[in-house]
Amino acid sequence: MSQTSRKILLMYPVLLFLLAAGATGCSSLGFGKSEPQFGTNIQSAAGKFEDRASRSAPPDRELAEMTAPEHERRGDTARSRGEMANAYFQYEKALEKDPGNHRIMHKQGVVLLAGGINDQAAAAFRNLAEEAPEYAPAHEGLGLALFRQESIDEAETAFRRAVDIDPDRWESHTYLGIIHDTRNEHELARKAYIQAIRTNSGNKTAAYNNLGVSYHRSGNYEQAARVFQEAVNAGMASDRMYNNLGRALGMAGKYD
């Protein structure tokens, strides 16, 4: 097992706290409860890192006979269950048999992000972006890691590179909007959220929520309410959306 895999296991108590706290790439701003919005579908690790890589690894003979796609599938299954150490181990084994597979390299970075190991995630995504400069997920992953490290200007550069390559990177658009909102550049933020909504994939509920929050932050409560109501009418309701709708209506003086 590699040094990185061992580090994940040794960091179990820290990872438990991070995952239970929802450190999975929240891309929505708002007044209500935070909801994980992670582009690669790591929605939650259930707050438990129960399966250690060393415990769940197959016997050596079986490992030797497994193909890279088999390891990748096992890694995907482990990741969907929140078994991040096992997922990393399986992706590492896949890369031993298929070196330079950009998709699997990206998945390794995603696991590091899910574990809150942001410095290594940033290094992994940066290396991937240098090796595959036209691979948009690498730049988006780098942006996410840098954002968590509060390297906002560098994160913005990475997100912009991602959407330049692939305009459908909804999460990059969303984070660009968040960055603009934190600078009180609300018009630019709204353009980014609208781009996220117009993409062919992604969490449109998060983008709508952020768009409404952006109007709310700039004092346009009636428009904020219209955005939240539009999302609710389109079936994108959530506790946070209803909460924000009520707040916006209240601030606009329309809440009876």
C-alpha positions as CSV (number, residue, x, y, z in Angstrom):
1,M,0.0,0.0,0.0
2,S,1.3,3.4,-0.9
3,Q,2.2,6.2,1.6
4,T,-0.9,8.1,0.6
5,S,-3.2,5.2,1.3
6,R,-1.6,4.7,4.7
7,K,-2.0,8.4,5.4
8,I,-5.7,8.1,4.8
9,L,-6.0,5.3,7.3
10,L,-3.9,7.1,9.9
11,M,-6.0,10.2,9.5
12,Y,-9.2,8.3,10.3
13,P,-10.3,10.5,13.3
14,V,-9.7,13.7,11.3
15,L,-11.5,12.3,8.3
16,L,-14.4,11.2,10.5
17,F,-14.9,14.8,11.7
18,L,-14.5,16.3,8.3
19,L,-16.9,13.9,6.6
20,A,-19.5,14.2,9.4
21,A,-19.3,18.0,9.1
22,G,-20.2,17.7,5.4
23,A,-16.8,18.6,4.0
24,T,-17.8,17.3,0.6
25,G,-17.7,20.3,-1.6
26,C,-20.7,22.3,-0.7
27,S,-21.4,24.6,-3.6
28,S,-24.6,26.3,-2.4
29,L,-24.8,29.5,-0.4
30,G,-27.9,30.1,1.7
31,F,-29.6,30.8,4.9
32,G,-30.7,27.2,5.6
33,K,-29.2,23.9,6.3
34,S,-26.1,23.1,4.2
35,E,-26.6,20.4,1.5
36,P,-23.7,18.6,-0.1
37,Q,-23.5,19.4,-3.8
38,F,-20.5,17.5,-5.3
39,G,-20.2,17.2,-9.0
40,T,-18.9,13.7,-8.8
41,N,-21.8,12.4,-6.7
42,I,-19.9,12.0,-3.4
43,Q,-23.0,13.3,-1.6
44,S,-22.1,11.9,1.8
45,A,-19.7,9.5,3.4
46,A,-22.3,8.9,6.2
47,G,-19.9,10.2,8.7
48,K,-18.2,6.7,9.0
49,F,-15.0,5.4,7.5
50,E,-15.7,1.8,8.5
51,D,-13.9,-0.2,5.9
52,R,-10.1,0.2,6.0
53,A,-8.3,-0.5,2.8
54,S,-6.1,-3.1,4.3
55,R,-9.1,-5.0,5.7
56,S,-11.2,-4.9,2.6
57,A,-8.5,-5.6,0.0
58,P,-8.8,-8.9,-1.8
59,P,-6.2,-11.7,-1.5
60,D,-2.9,-11.1,-3.3
61,R,-3.6,-13.7,-5.9
62,E,-7.0,-12.2,-6.7
63,L,-5.4,-8.7,-6.9
64,A,-2.8,-10.0,-9.4
65,E,-5.5,-11.4,-11.6
66,M,-7.8,-8.3,-11.5
67,T,-7.8,-5.9,-14.5
68,A,-7.7,-2.1,-14.3
69,P,-11.4,-1.8,-15.1
70,E,-12.2,-4.3,-12.4
71,H,-10.3,-2.3,-9.8
72,E,-11.9,0.9,-11.1
73,R,-15.4,-0.6,-10.7
74,R,-14.6,-1.7,-7.1
75,G,-13.2,1.7,-6.4
76,D,-16.4,3.3,-7.7
77,T,-18.5,1.0,-5.5
78,A,-16.4,1.7,-2.4
79,R,-16.6,5.4,-3.1
80,S,-20.4,5.3,-3.4
81,R,-20.6,3.6,0.0
82,G,-18.3,6.1,1.6
83,E,-15.4,3.7,1.9
84,M,-12.8,6.2,0.8
85,A,-9.7,4.4,1.9
86,N,-10.7,1.3,0.0
87,A,-11.7,3.4,-3.0
88,Y,-8.3,5.1,-3.1
89,F,-6.6,1.7,-2.8
90,Q,-8.6,0.3,-5.7
91,Y,-7.9,3.3,-7.9
92,E,-4.2,3.0,-7.1
93,K,-4.2,-0.6,-8.1
94,A,-6.0,0.3,-11.3
95,L,-3.3,2.8,-12.2
96,E,-0.6,0.3,-11.6
97,K,-2.2,-1.7,-14.5
98,D,-3.2,1.3,-16.6
99,P,-0.7,4.1,-15.9
100,G,-1.8,7.5,-17.0
101,N,-5.5,6.9,-17.1
102,H,-6.8,10.4,-16.6
103,R,-10.2,9.4,-15.5
104,I,-8.9,7.2,-12.7
105,M,-6.3,9.8,-11.7
106,H,-9.2,12.3,-11.4
107,K,-11.2,9.8,-9.2
108,Q,-8.2,9.5,-6.9
109,G,-8.2,13.3,-6.5
110,V,-11.9,13.3,-5.8
111,V,-11.3,10.8,-2.9
112,L,-8.7,13.0,-1.4
113,L,-11.1,15.9,-1.6
114,A,-13.8,13.9,0.1
115,G,-11.3,13.1,2.9
116,G,-10.4,16.7,3.4
117,I,-6.8,16.1,2.4
118,N,-6.8,19.3,0.3
119,D,-3.1,19.8,-0.1
120,Q,-2.6,16.3,-1.7
121,A,-5.8,16.7,-3.7
122,A,-4.5,20.0,-5.1
123,A,-1.1,18.4,-5.9
124,A,-2.9,15.5,-7.6
125,F,-5.1,17.7,-9.7
126,R,-2.3,20.1,-10.6
127,N,-0.2,17.2,-11.8
128,L,-3.1,15.8,-13.8
129,A,-3.8,19.3,-15.3
130,E,-0.2,19.6,-16.4
131,E,-0.2,16.1,-17.9
132,A,-3.6,16.6,-19.6
133,P,-4.1,20.4,-20.1
134,E,-7.3,19.9,-22.1
135,Y,-9.0,17.7,-19.5
136,A,-11.6,20.0,-17.9
137,P,-12.2,17.8,-14.8
138,A,-8.6,18.2,-13.7
139,H,-8.9,22.0,-13.7
140,E,-12.2,21.9,-11.9
141,G,-10.8,19.5,-9.3
142,L,-7.8,21.8,-8.8
143,G,-10.2,24.8,-8.4
144,L,-12.2,22.9,-5.7
145,A,-9.0,22.0,-3.8
146,L,-7.6,25.5,-4.0
147,F,-11.0,27.0,-3.0
148,R,-10.9,24.9,0.2
149,Q,-7.4,26.2,0.8
150,E,-8.7,29.7,0.5
151,S,-6.4,30.3,-2.5
152,I,-9.4,32.1,-4.2
153,D,-7.6,33.8,-7.1
154,E,-5.9,30.6,-8.1
155,A,-9.1,28.7,-7.7
156,E,-10.9,31.2,-10.0
157,T,-8.2,30.7,-12.7
158,A,-8.7,27.0,-12.5
159,F,-12.5,27.2,-12.7
160,R,-12.2,29.6,-15.7
161,R,-9.9,27.2,-17.4
162,A,-12.4,24.3,-16.8
163,V,-15.3,26.2,-18.4
164,D,-13.2,27.4,-21.3
165,I,-12.5,23.8,-22.1
166,D,-16.0,22.5,-21.3
167,P,-18.8,25.1,-20.9
168,D,-21.0,22.4,-19.3
169,R,-18.9,22.3,-16.1
170,W,-21.8,23.4,-14.0
171,E,-19.9,23.2,-10.7
172,S,-17.1,25.5,-12.0
173,H,-19.8,28.0,-13.1
174,T,-21.3,27.8,-9.6
175,Y,-18.1,28.4,-7.8
176,L,-17.2,31.3,-10.0
177,G,-20.6,32.8,-9.0
178,I,-19.7,32.2,-5.3
179,I,-16.3,33.9,-5.8
180,H,-18.0,36.9,-7.4
181,D,-20.6,37.1,-4.7
182,T,-18.0,37.1,-2.0
183,R,-16.5,40.2,-3.8
184,N,-19.9,41.8,-4.0
185,E,-19.7,41.4,-7.8
186,H,-23.3,40.3,-7.9
187,E,-24.0,40.9,-11.6
188,L,-21.1,38.7,-12.5
189,A,-22.2,36.2,-10.0
190,R,-25.6,36.0,-11.4
191,K,-24.3,35.5,-14.9
192,A,-22.2,32.5,-13.6
193,Y,-25.2,31.0,-11.9
194,I,-27.4,31.4,-15.0
195,Q,-24.7,29.6,-17.0
196,A,-24.8,26.8,-14.4
197,I,-28.6,26.5,-14.8
198,R,-28.2,26.4,-18.6
199,T,-25.8,23.5,-18.6
200,N,-26.9,20.1,-19.6
201,S,-26.0,18.5,-16.3
202,G,-25.5,19.3,-12.7
203,N,-27.4,20.4,-9.6
204,K,-29.8,23.1,-10.9
205,T,-31.4,23.4,-7.4
206,A,-28.0,24.6,-6.0
207,A,-27.6,27.1,-8.9
208,Y,-31.1,28.4,-8.5
209,N,-30.6,28.8,-4.8
210,N,-27.4,30.7,-5.2
211,L,-28.9,32.9,-7.8
212,G,-31.7,33.8,-5.4
213,V,-29.3,34.4,-2.6
214,S,-27.2,36.7,-4.8
215,Y,-30.3,38.9,-5.4
216,H,-31.0,38.8,-1.7
217,R,-27.5,39.8,-0.8
218,S,-27.7,42.8,-3.0
219,G,-31.1,43.9,-1.5
220,N,-33.3,42.9,-4.4
221,Y,-35.7,40.8,-2.3
222,E,-38.6,40.7,-4.8
223,Q,-36.3,39.2,-7.5
224,A,-34.8,36.8,-5.0
225,A,-38.3,35.6,-4.1
226,R,-39.2,35.2,-7.8
227,V,-36.1,33.1,-8.4
228,F,-36.9,30.9,-5.3
229,Q,-40.5,30.6,-6.3
230,E,-39.6,29.6,-9.9
231,A,-37.4,26.9,-8.6
232,V,-40.1,25.6,-6.3
233,N,-42.6,25.6,-9.1
234,A,-40.2,23.7,-11.3
235,G,-40.0,20.9,-8.7
236,M,-36.7,21.9,-7.2
237,A,-38.0,22.4,-3.7
238,S,-35.9,21.8,-0.6
239,D,-36.1,22.8,3.0
240,R,-33.5,25.5,2.3
241,M,-35.3,26.8,-0.8
242,Y,-38.6,27.1,1.1
243,N,-36.7,28.8,4.0
244,N,-35.0,31.3,1.6
245,L,-38.3,31.9,-0.2
246,G,-39.9,32.8,3.1
247,R,-37.1,35.1,4.1
248,A,-37.1,36.9,0.8
249,L,-40.9,37.4,0.9
250,G,-40.6,38.7,4.4
251,M,-37.9,41.2,3.5
252,A,-40.0,42.3,0.5
253,G,-42.9,42.9,2.8
254,K,-45.1,40.2,1.0
255,Y,-45.2,37.5,3.6
256,D,-48.5,37.3,5.3
